[in-house]
Amino acid sequence: MRGFTMILVIYSHVCVFCFKEYFIAFNDVLFLLRLPCFFMISGWLFFKATRAWDHSTVKQVLSNKFMVQIVPTFIFLALHERANFFHQLGAFKGGYWFTFGLFVFFCLYILSSLLFRRSRHRDWWMLLTAVVISMSASWYDMHYRAVSPHIGWGREFLGFIGFVTWRYYLFFFIGTLVKRHFEKFLEWTNRREVFFIVIILFALTASLPRTDYWPWVYTRFALSGIFGMVMVFTFFRYFASWFTKERTLGRSLQYVGTRTLDIYLLHFFFLPESLLLYNRQLLAYNSKWVEIGVVMGEALVVLACCLVVSYILRLSPFLAKYLFGVKQKSVVEKPQ
């Protein structure tokens, strides 16, 4: 699922950065589920039921995550932007906001866990906190022009911490919630009628008209994200036999899933701006299937380039550590 979602990220960036078109190749529909899926997976992987958030654990987890999420992000941002580095420290960090935002979500989750650790209704309070954070960030994103002149230096601070991207924290927390109550989640989604209902609900939500009315915008954003990530998650479970290591498709997606950080950090270097020259030719076909074929073909080429460069860079333990946060394996000497 993570490998599939990473391919969708490249797919979307080919549409937006290469062809400068947001609505081609169903990108506007895939946009509704790809980031919610990614953050759900991140939350699912982050949660550990046996973990107690004491001082030493918090320090260890955040220091490790800092080396994996923050250090590589700013190294690649500096390499990609060079002279414009300091101008790209706003909310979206020149495209490198995801890893920075994920580190912030780790902090928000830990803080929320500590705040409600003594409550018998901890899950509900943490969910409410996630909803409030998500709604606040969404509201600020929509009303930025009206609000920013009144908050002074706070505008720069909120930009640096990527506050507008915190609307995705809801999906990260839902990922941790699913992991905590995984047996119940499986019991619920094992029903085929639930799967088809979720597909229908996602389709209906995605087809809702766009407006500038904030409650409507946020409702569409939240519901389509939730239905979309449940739909994708359940799809990979129902058809798990297609994606085993014994099948080429399964091995490929699993390998991409183990290299998502590398691919995310590298793929901006391989997005060809020259494709903009063919924008009109592509749109002239007036066919979504042609658009999908062209965009997916280019996305797979970019993916292949990233995997090759990732493999080469990982040959150096030093580069693997500081560029991709790979932990160094300790070597234990055997007695003679």
NUVO-321650 format. One record per residue (C-alpha): x, y, z; chain; residue number from 1. Coordinates in pm, 1 decimal. Each point is the difference from the previous one (the first is absolute). Layout:
        x        y        z unit pos
        X        Y        Z    A NUM
...
***
This chain:
        x        y        z unit pos
      0.0      0.0      0.0    A   1
    285.0    238.1     79.0    A   2
    172.0    -80.4   -331.4    A   3
   -325.2     60.2   -187.3    A   4
    -52.1    332.5    177.0    A   5
    356.1    110.8    -77.4    A   6
    -65.1    -60.7   -369.1    A   7
   -313.8    215.4     29.1    A   8
    211.6    281.8    147.4    A   9
    235.1     -4.2   -301.5    A  10
   -301.9    -31.6   -230.3    A  11
   -154.5    314.0    149.7    A  12
    325.6    195.1    -18.0    A  13
     41.7    -88.1   -368.3    A  14
   -345.5    151.7    -60.0    A  15
     61.9    312.9    204.9    A  16
    371.6     74.1    -48.8    A  17
     62.1   -142.7   -347.8    A  18
   -325.7     64.7   -187.5    A  19
   -118.3    284.3    228.6    A  20
   -346.7   -154.3      2.8    A  21
   -179.2    -96.2    319.8    A  22
   -309.8   -158.8   -153.6    A  23
    151.9   -234.6   -260.2    A  24
      9.8   -380.6     33.1    A  25
   -246.0     -3.0    294.7    A  26
    266.6    165.2    214.3    A  27
   -261.4    209.4    180.6    A  28
   -175.9   -320.2    113.4    A  29
    318.2   -186.3     97.5    A  30
    109.3    309.0    193.8    A  31
   -288.2    -57.6    241.5    A  32
    139.1   -333.7    117.6    A  33
    377.0    -17.1    -59.6    A  34
    116.7    221.3    289.2    A  35
   -263.6   -130.9    244.0    A  36
    121.8   -352.3    -86.2    A  37
    363.4     99.1     49.7    A  38
    -63.8    161.5    337.2    A  39
   -221.6   -288.1    111.5    A  40
    282.6   -245.3    -77.0    A  41
    246.6    223.0    184.1    A  42
   -224.0      8.5    307.6    A  43
    -58.1   -375.6    -19.8    A  44
    375.0    -68.6     -8.7    A  45
     76.3    252.3    274.9    A  46
   -240.3   -141.7    258.2    A  47
    128.5   -264.1    242.9    A  48
   -236.8   -122.5    269.6    A  49
    284.4    -89.0    237.3    A  50
    165.4    342.1    -19.4    A  51
    -21.1    215.3    313.1    A  52
     66.2    369.9    -55.0    A  53
    246.8     71.4    276.9    A  54
    275.5    260.1    -27.6    A  55
    267.0   -235.6   -136.2    A  56
   -235.5   -154.5   -258.2    A  57
   -114.0    338.9   -128.6    A  58
    361.1    117.2    -28.4    A  59
    113.0   -315.9   -178.7    A  60
   -292.7    -13.8   -243.8    A  61
     16.3    368.1    -95.8    A  62
    379.1     -1.0    -39.3    A  63
    -23.7   -303.6   -230.2    A  64
   -285.7    153.2   -197.4    A  65
    190.5    328.5    -25.7    A  66
    291.0   -179.1   -169.7    A  67
   -235.7   -180.0   -238.5    A  68
   -254.4    274.0    -77.4    A  69
    162.2    340.3     54.1    A  70
    370.8    -33.0    -84.0    A  71
    -54.4   -162.7   -345.4    A  72
   -281.1    245.5    -77.0    A  73
    216.7    309.1     43.3    A  74
    298.2   -158.0   -176.5    A  75
   -207.6    -77.8   -308.6    A  76
   -181.4    333.5     18.0    A  77
    337.7    176.7      0.0    A  78
    123.2   -213.1   -291.7    A  79
   -314.6     52.8   -204.0    A  80
    -59.9    369.1     66.5    A  81
    360.3    115.7     53.7    A  82
    -17.3    383.7    -18.4    A  83
   -373.2      1.9     84.5    A  84
     35.2   -214.9    311.9    A  85
   -107.1    263.8    252.8    A  86
   -292.1    104.7   -219.0    A  87
   -136.1   -356.8     14.1    A  88
    -36.4    -29.2    377.8    A  89
   -370.5     76.4     -4.9    A  90
   -284.2   -247.3     36.6    A  91
     83.0   -221.0   -298.1    A  92
    382.0     15.0     13.0    A  93
     45.5    -11.9   -376.8    A  94
   -195.1   -327.0     -9.4    A  95
    184.2   -160.7    291.2    A  96
   -272.4     70.1    256.2    A  97
   -118.4   -359.0     49.8    A  98
    294.8   -128.9    203.0    A  99
     15.5    322.4    203.1    A 100
   -374.7    -18.4     62.3    A 101
     24.6   -365.7     99.5    A 102
    254.8     85.1    268.4    A 103
   -237.3    267.3    133.0    A 104
   -279.0   -260.3      6.6    A 105
    219.7   -227.4    211.6    A 106
     38.8    288.6    245.3    A 107
   -373.5     76.7     -0.2    A 108
    -88.2   -363.4     61.4    A 109
    247.2    -36.4    287.2    A 110
   -119.6    324.0    159.7    A 111
   -362.7   -108.0    -35.9    A 112
     78.9   -344.1    148.0    A 113
    167.1    157.9    302.6    A 114
   -282.3    248.4     46.1    A 115
   -273.2   -266.1     14.5    A 116
    194.6   -297.4    134.9    A 117
   -203.4    -15.1    322.8    A 118
   -339.1     25.6   -168.8    A 119
   -222.2   -307.4    -40.2    A 120
   -122.7    151.2   -326.9    A 121
    345.4     78.3   -136.6    A 122
    -78.1   -109.0   -357.3    A 123
   -302.9    227.0    -21.4    A 124
    186.0    300.1    143.5    A 125
    295.2    -57.2   -234.9    A 126
   -237.2    -36.1   -295.6    A 127
   -174.1    324.1     94.3    A 128
    340.2    169.7     24.8    A 129
     94.5   -130.4   -345.2    A 130
   -327.3    128.5   -147.1    A 131
     45.9    345.1    158.3    A 132
    359.9     23.9   -126.8    A 133
   -103.9   -113.0   -347.3    A 134
   -296.5    238.9    -19.9    A 135
    204.9    294.6    131.1    A 136
    272.6    -56.8   -258.8    A 137
   -257.0    -32.6   -277.6    A 138
   -175.6    321.2    109.5    A 139
    332.2    186.8     13.9    A 140
     91.4   -127.2   -346.7    A 141
   -324.6    132.9   -149.0    A 142
      8.1    333.4    186.4    A 143
    374.6     61.1    -17.4    A 144
    -21.5    326.0   -197.5    A 145
   -249.1    151.4    239.8    A 146
    171.9   -116.7    319.5    A 147
    373.0     33.6    -76.7    A 148
     17.0    384.9      9.6    A 149
   -125.8     -8.4    360.3    A 150
    243.3   -251.6    150.7    A 151
    333.4    163.8    -90.9    A 152
    303.1   -220.6     62.0    A 153
   -234.5   -285.4     85.4    A 154
    -63.8    -38.2   -372.7    A 155
    365.4    -93.1    -59.7    A 156
      1.5   -237.8    296.1    A 157
   -317.5   -176.3   -111.8    A 158
    147.6    -22.3   -347.4    A 159
    322.7   -159.8    122.0    A 160
   -177.1   -264.3    209.3    A 161
   -231.1    -65.5   -297.3    A 162
   -319.4     64.9    193.9    A 163
   -220.7    -19.6   -311.3    A 164
    118.5   -359.7    -53.9    A 165
   -115.2   -102.2    347.7    A 166
   -341.7    -68.0   -148.7    A 167
    143.6   -342.3    -86.8    A 168
     69.4    -80.9    365.0    A 169
   -350.7   -148.6     23.3    A 170
     98.4   -280.9   -238.7    A 171
    326.6    -63.7    183.2    A 172
   -189.1    -39.7    327.3    A 173
   -260.3   -225.7   -162.0    A 174
    290.9   -222.0   -108.3    A 175
    109.5    -35.6    363.8    A 176
   -361.1    -63.4    102.4    A 177
    -37.6   -275.7   -259.2    A 178
    319.4   -164.8    125.6    A 179
   -117.9     21.8    363.0    A 180
   -334.2   -161.8    -84.1    A 181
    115.2   -206.4   -294.5    A 182
   -204.6   -312.7     74.7    A 183
   -321.8    201.0     14.2    A 184
     96.6    183.0   -318.2    A 185
     58.7   -330.4   -179.9    A 186
   -328.3   -138.5    126.6    A 187
   -182.3    304.8   -134.1    A 188
    173.1     17.5   -339.3    A 189
    -16.2   -376.6    -59.4    A 190
   -360.9     46.0   -102.7    A 191
    -23.1     34.0   -375.3    A 192
   -302.7    224.4     25.5    A 193
    209.3    245.2    204.3    A 194
    265.3      6.4   -273.2    A 195
   -253.3     80.6   -271.7    A 196
   -174.4    260.3    217.2    A 197
    335.1    173.0     63.2    A 198
     73.3      2.7   -375.7    A 199
   -339.8    157.2    -68.6    A 200
     43.3    256.2    278.0    A 201
    343.9     97.3   -130.6    A 202
   -136.0     39.1   -353.7    A 203
   -289.8    213.0    124.3    A 204
    223.7    216.2    217.8    A 205
    258.7     47.1   -274.1    A 206
   -272.3    107.5   -243.1    A 207
   -131.9    272.8    229.8    A 208
     32.7    344.4   -161.8    A 209
    281.6    229.7    111.3    A 210
    -96.4    318.1    183.3    A 211
    171.2    271.4    203.9    A 212
   -218.6    -71.4    303.2    A 213
    247.2   -124.9    264.0    A 214
   -223.3   -253.0    187.0    A 215
    -86.5   -159.1   -335.2    A 216
    365.3     -5.5   -111.0    A 217
    119.9   -160.0    323.7    A 218
   -280.7   -256.4      8.8    A 219
     83.3   -111.1   -354.6    A 220
    371.3     -9.3     84.4    A 221
    -40.9   -204.6    319.5    A 222
   -264.3   -246.2   -120.1    A 223
    161.7    -70.8   -337.2    A 224
    333.8    -53.8    176.2    A 225
   -147.8   -241.7    255.6    A 226
   -205.7   -194.3   -254.7    A 227
    294.0     -2.1   -242.9    A 228
    256.7   -138.6    241.8    A 229
   -241.4   -267.6    129.9    A 230
    -78.3    -93.5   -361.0    A 231
    367.4    -35.5    -99.5    A 232
     94.9   -180.0    322.8    A 233
   -285.3   -248.2    -40.2    A 234
     75.1    -52.9   -370.1    A 235
    355.0   -113.6     77.3    A 236
   -133.2   -235.8    266.5    A 237
   -270.2   -154.3   -218.6    A 238
    241.9    -57.1   -287.1    A 239
    305.6    -78.8    210.7    A 240
     79.9   -305.9   -215.1    A 241
     83.5    234.2   -289.4    A 242
    265.8    180.1    201.5    A 243
    205.1   -276.6    160.7    A 244
    376.9    -23.5    -43.3    A 245
    -54.4   -293.9   -234.1    A 246
   -155.6    234.3   -257.3    A 247
    190.9    262.0   -197.7    A 248
   -257.1    269.5     75.6    A 249
     14.9    -76.4    372.1    A 250
    380.7     -2.7     13.3    A 251
     17.6    325.4   -193.9    A 252
   -248.9    188.1    216.5    A 253
    156.4   -133.9    319.6    A 254
    344.4    110.7   -114.9    A 255
   -131.1    346.8    -83.2    A 256
   -168.6     -1.0    342.2    A 257
    336.9    -52.8    170.0    A 258
    152.5    292.7   -191.7    A 259
   -274.3    261.5     34.7    A 260
    218.6    251.9    184.3    A 261
    277.9    -31.4   -258.9    A 262
   -245.1     35.6   -287.7    A 263
   -178.2    296.5    155.5    A 264
    324.9    188.1     59.4    A 265
    147.9    -81.6   -342.7    A 266
   -293.0     21.3   -239.5    A 267
     -8.1    382.0    -21.4    A 268
    337.9    -15.8   -177.8    A 269
   -143.4   -219.4   -277.5    A 270
   -326.7    176.1    -82.8    A 271
     56.4    123.4   -359.2    A 272
   -116.6    357.7    -52.3    A 273
     27.3    -55.7   -376.6    A 274
   -331.9   -190.8      7.4    A 275
   -176.8    336.2     18.5    A 276
     72.5     33.6   -373.2    A 277
   -233.2   -294.5    -64.5    A 278
   -280.6    126.1    220.9    A 279
   -229.1    107.5   -285.1    A 280
     63.3   -319.2   -197.4    A 281
    -98.0   -212.9    296.9    A 282
   -316.8    199.0     69.5    A 283
    -91.2     -8.1   -369.4    A 284
    -71.3   -374.7     24.0    A 285
   -281.9     84.4    243.7    A 286
     34.6   -348.1    148.6    A 287
     56.6    -75.9    366.7    A 288
    142.3   -341.8    -89.3    A 289
    265.5    152.1   -224.7    A 290
     83.6    245.6    277.2    A 291
     26.0   -282.6    253.7    A 292
    229.5   -199.5   -229.8    A 293
    233.8    293.2    -65.6    A 294
     13.2    122.6    359.7    A 295
     42.6   -348.6    148.2    A 296
    271.1    -82.2   -255.4    A 297
    196.4    310.2     97.1    A 298
    -58.9    -68.3    369.7    A 299
    147.6   -349.9    -36.0    A 300
    305.8    140.4   -180.2    A 301
     53.5    248.1    285.2    A 302
    -49.4   -283.2    250.3    A 303
    261.4   -215.4   -174.1    A 304
    252.0    285.2      4.7    A 305
    -57.6     52.0    371.2    A 306
     48.8   -368.2     79.6    A 307
    325.4    -17.0   -195.4    A 308
    143.1    310.4    168.3    A 309
   -124.7   -119.5    339.3    A 310
    179.2   -332.4    -45.6    A 311
    325.3    174.0    -95.0    A 312
    -12.8    251.4    287.7    A 313
    -78.3   -271.5    254.0    A 314
    326.6   -174.3    -89.1    A 315
    163.5    263.9    220.6    A 316
    -93.2    -46.0    370.3    A 317
     68.1    369.9     62.1    A 318
   -233.8    116.9   -278.6    A 319
   -259.8   -259.7     92.9    A 320
     -4.4    131.1    356.3    A 321
    -20.3    372.7    -66.5    A 322
   -196.9     -0.8   -324.7    A 323
   -255.8   -269.9     82.0    A 324
     25.9    -47.7    376.5    A 325
    119.2   -360.2    -28.6    A 326
    109.1   -133.9    336.8    A 327
    352.7   -132.6     11.8    A 328
     26.0   -363.4    101.4    A 329
    232.2    -55.7    289.2    A 330
    268.0   -260.3    -62.4    A 331
     66.3   -236.4    288.0    A 332
    342.2   -157.7     -8.3    A 333
      2.7   -373.9     53.2    A 334
    251.7   -139.4    245.9    A 335
    305.2   -154.5   -158.5    A 336
***
